Amino acid sequence: MSQAAPNRAAKVIERCRELAGISDVPGETTRLFLSSATRDAHTLLIWWLRQAGLEARTDDAGNLRAVRHSAKADAPTLVLFSHIDTVPNAGAFDGPLGVLIGLAALEELGATPLPFHIELISFAEEEGVRFSFPFLSSLAVTGQLSAELLARTDAAGVSVAQAIRDFGLDPDRIPQSCPLAPNVFAALEVHIEQGPVLESDNASLAVVETIVGQSRLNLTFTGQANHAGTTPMPLRHDALTAAAQWIVEVERYASDHTQLVATVGRIEALPGAMNVVPGTVNVTLDVRHPKDESRHAAVAHLLTKAEAAGALRGVRVKANLLSEQKAVPMDRALTVHLHQAAERTGHDAKPMFSGAGHDAMILAPQVPTTMLFVRSPGGLSHHPEESVREEDVKAALATVVNLLLHLKPHGKR
Amino acid sequence: MSQAAPNRAAKVIERCRELAGISDVPGETTRLFLSSATRDAHTLLIWWLRQAGLEARTDDAGNLRAVRHSAKADAPTLVLFSHIDTVPNAGAFDGPLGVLIGLAALEELGATPLPFHIELISFAEEEGVRFSFPFLSSLAVTGQLSAELLARTDAAGVSVAQAIRDFGLDPDRIPQSCPLAPNVFAALEVHIEQGPVLESDNASLAVVETIVGQSRLNLTFTGQANHAGTTPMPLRHDALTAAAQWIVEVERYASDHTQLVATVGRIEALPGAMNVVPGTVNVTLDVRHPKDESRHAAVAHLLTKAEAAGALRGVRVKANLLSEQKAVPMDRALTVHLHQAAERTGHDAKPMFSGAGHDAMILAPQVPTTMLFVRSPGGLSHHPEESVREEDVKAALATVVNLLLHLKPHGKR
């Protein structure tokens, strides 16, 4: 590699891996919100930003932010963002890839004049591990970090507000230091896909058109626990066979409906003895679809099927809605621009929906937002062996730079 | 109730309930092998036996035994038996009912001369709770309590041999004090059904013709854990949907085959997160049938179906046989005599198989053995609310007494 044509994609990957060495748990990559590893990661990021001629600040929610100024002081702002916190024993790319592609894009732009400011935001909390609640950072920059959320405590009983103070910041200053610039006209998150779709399509990139809506439920099947030897089949009220018939129906229905995913991830059969017919079964159901009406129809259908599977066996079914989240569309115009930027750099970015939640979901209702997905080899996510291909990072970086060079601010928020 | 016609059935129930008050755990009925509650139960039983004119002894496996002698010293012996140990938080009748109906039958016989001795054995261990191994008592009286079993330890690390010594007995004397009399010509166990069959047939009694054989297996379904949002249905390798399809097939196959029961009692899905497609599922399979060949055919069929359900989803299946137990037929002639005795007292004792294991299973290969089942209201078993109806206990007692009055010793073992 010559100095004249730096391999920025390789450098992005190298920096992601360097950042992955900064961990709250030695030997793995675990970086929780406002932890000492977060502080060390900030030190490294600040150093890299400074090398690129950018001064960074930490806002009072712990987000590291740097602005590349336009010559016009009153120019609008474009935001490049992703996060640097991780799940426990994570990979190197979920989050950091977007931050470091953003930095590489600014490096690539060099002194090229642009008609807008660019703010690079490295969110400190997206995964929601420490406080069992995701998106605290993006909620802070969109003015939605409520007093209730600030009072939430971690496993050690430390509140969000206290953790902010312990990090040397001031939760009372969040309304001043956190909000997005008032004139943001576009926001872009680059993220690994965290799934197998791009790999199965043999493609590098996708443009996200919608972040799916999600329903989460608990279901309890209640039959009758009985002796497995002395209870003939016709006299049973087996909660597990009822649940099993329903789980097969969940799979069948979702498979028959494009874009729908439905998952039973947890199951518990009680009393849980080898020689006892299960009397109670608890399961979870996670349903996601880019269209809310399709998701609602799926949930309604599946609840009916659960009752039918129970009724065949004298098993009662109770369902409990745990959470519901609407689908969030990305900004249509910005999404078209991103497609065009990918095309201009020779890449066919597939239109796709995101099955996982992202900070983009929190920003989208307030500022025009879109997302660029980068292929996840093996579909691996939240795993130490998570990886990216250099050619895909190169494609993503070229697309982002091309977008920045072509995008015209089209007005205020 | 007049003194002249004592209500022995009511007394049997009263005594079972009195015994149920003797527990290792206050407030419930939990009587483990060679525990202090066992000693207290023996004290009470010895007192009741003495009131009936019988002297009891405790053999070196902890079984309480009393012999009603025939006038002929060299007469053969008939054994009435059941057990007084319980599962944790048990009911009052599983075990004790058989012992106390035996005692009531001896009381009813009074001085009536019979051409055989009758030994009443109250086994100290049938359920297998303390040493995670059932039938230690009946294995002792049939000469099968091996050195390996004597070395087995309980949760506190106490061996069977040490527990015997701690109870004031001598494990080295088991070969002398435990074996059945050499001339046992019949053995009868009365037990609650522990199932709903008699109740659903509106009948008091059943004569057991076979104790079913049993196969126990572990199966592991191994697919691929994936993000529940980002993994489209066609790209999943869901171990739980594969297992669920198979569980439905287990139920269907068993329902279609008379006398077969098959149960999935335990299930574990890993990683067990609401938003992760299960990558691994562990289940147990318990299959029972009175005919060994039907049981083997069922296991073979169900393993094939597990592989088929896995193959549809790219999920591998591994099966592991944990234990296998052949069906044990009861003695045909003795079973006919028991049917006739029931008929003579005006009861239609249904022929049935036992889906649960019993001490009778251990004795049957060595001495002519049969079992009489008494209806379990609600099919309840191993439950504090386990009960019996007085009319059914009356029927059982009348049948046993009638058998004793009519049975002719027909030779030696």
Chai-1 contact restraints between the chains, C-beta under 6 A:
chainA,res_idxA,chainB,res_idxB,connection_type,confidence,min_distance_angstrom,max_distance_angstrom,comment,restraint_id
A,Q194,B,H227,contact,1.0,0.0,6.0,A-B,restraint_1
A,Q194,B,T230,contact,1.0,0.0,6.0,A-B,restraint_2
A,G195,B,H227,contact,1.0,0.0,6.0,A-B,restraint_3
A,G195,B,T230,contact,1.0,0.0,6.0,A-B,restraint_4
A,G195,B,T231,contact,1.0,0.0,6.0,A-B,restraint_5
A,P196,B,L235,contact,1.0,0.0,6.0,A-B,restraint_6
A,H227,B,Q194,contact,1.0,0.0,6.0,A-B,restraint_7
A,H227,B,G195,contact,1.0,0.0,6.0,A-B,restraint_8
A,H227,B,S381,contact,1.0,0.0,6.0,A-B,restraint_9
A,A228,B,T263,contact,1.0,0.0,6.0,A-B,restraint_10
A,A228,B,G265,contact,1.0,0.0,6.0,A-B,restraint_11
A,A228,B,D286,contact,1.0,0.0,6.0,A-B,restraint_12
A,G229,B,R288,contact,1.0,0.0,6.0,A-B,restraint_13
A,G229,B,G355,contact,1.0,0.0,6.0,A-B,restraint_14
A,G229,B,A356,contact,1.0,0.0,6.0,A-B,restraint_15
A,T230,B,Q194,contact,1.0,0.0,6.0,A-B,restraint_16
A,T230,B,G195,contact,1.0,0.0,6.0,A-B,restraint_17
A,T230,B,G355,contact,1.0,0.0,6.0,A-B,restraint_18
A,T230,B,A356,contact,1.0,0.0,6.0,A-B,restraint_19
A,T231,B,G195,contact,1.0,0.0,6.0,A-B,restraint_20
A,M233,B,A254,contact,1.0,0.0,6.0,A-B,restraint_21
A,M233,B,S255,contact,1.0,0.0,6.0,A-B,restraint_22
A,L235,B,P196,contact,1.0,0.0,6.0,A-B,restraint_23
A,L240,B,V264,contact,1.0,0.0,6.0,A-B,restraint_24
A,T241,B,I247,contact,1.0,0.0,6.0,A-B,restraint_25
A,T241,B,E251,contact,1.0,0.0,6.0,A-B,restraint_26
A,A244,B,A244,contact,1.0,0.0,6.0,A-B,restraint_27
A,A244,B,I247,contact,1.0,0.0,6.0,A-B,restraint_28
A,A244,B,V248,contact,1.0,0.0,6.0,A-B,restraint_29
A,Q245,B,V248,contact,1.0,0.0,6.0,A-B,restraint_30
A,I247,B,T241,contact,1.0,0.0,6.0,A-B,restraint_31
A,I247,B,A244,contact,1.0,0.0,6.0,A-B,restraint_32
A,V248,B,A244,contact,1.0,0.0,6.0,A-B,restraint_33
A,V248,B,Q245,contact,1.0,0.0,6.0,A-B,restraint_34
A,E251,B,T241,contact,1.0,0.0,6.0,A-B,restraint_35
A,A254,B,M233,contact,1.0,0.0,6.0,A-B,restraint_36
A,S255,B,M233,contact,1.0,0.0,6.0,A-B,restraint_37
A,T263,B,A228,contact,1.0,0.0,6.0,A-B,restraint_38
A,T263,B,V277,contact,1.0,0.0,6.0,A-B,restraint_39
A,V264,B,L240,contact,1.0,0.0,6.0,A-B,restraint_40
A,G265,B,A228,contact,1.0,0.0,6.0,A-B,restraint_41
A,G265,B,A273,contact,1.0,0.0,6.0,A-B,restraint_42
A,G265,B,M274,contact,1.0,0.0,6.0,A-B,restraint_43
A,G265,B,V276,contact,1.0,0.0,6.0,A-B,restraint_44
A,R266,B,G272,contact,1.0,0.0,6.0,A-B,restraint_45
A,R266,B,M274,contact,1.0,0.0,6.0,A-B,restraint_46
A,I267,B,I267,contact,1.0,0.0,6.0,A-B,restraint_47
A,I267,B,A269,contact,1.0,0.0,6.0,A-B,restraint_48
A,A269,B,I267,contact,1.0,0.0,6.0,A-B,restraint_49
A,G272,B,R266,contact,1.0,0.0,6.0,A-B,restraint_50
A,A273,B,G265,contact,1.0,0.0,6.0,A-B,restraint_51
A,M274,B,G265,contact,1.0,0.0,6.0,A-B,restraint_52
A,M274,B,R266,contact,1.0,0.0,6.0,A-B,restraint_53
A,M274,B,T284,contact,1.0,0.0,6.0,A-B,restraint_54
A,M274,B,D286,contact,1.0,0.0,6.0,A-B,restraint_55
A,N275,B,D286,contact,1.0,0.0,6.0,A-B,restraint_56
A,V276,B,G265,contact,1.0,0.0,6.0,A-B,restraint_57
A,V277,B,T263,contact,1.0,0.0,6.0,A-B,restraint_58
A,T284,B,M274,contact,1.0,0.0,6.0,A-B,restraint_59
A,D286,B,A228,contact,1.0,0.0,6.0,A-B,restraint_60
A,D286,B,M274,contact,1.0,0.0,6.0,A-B,restraint_61
A,D286,B,N275,contact,1.0,0.0,6.0,A-B,restraint_62
A,R288,B,G229,contact,1.0,0.0,6.0,A-B,restraint_63
A,G355,B,G229,contact,1.0,0.0,6.0,A-B,restraint_64
A,G355,B,T230,contact,1.0,0.0,6.0,A-B,restraint_65
A,A356,B,G229,contact,1.0,0.0,6.0,A-B,restraint_66
A,A356,B,T230,contact,1.0,0.0,6.0,A-B,restraint_67
A,S381,B,H227,contact,1.0,0.0,6.0,A-B,restraint_68
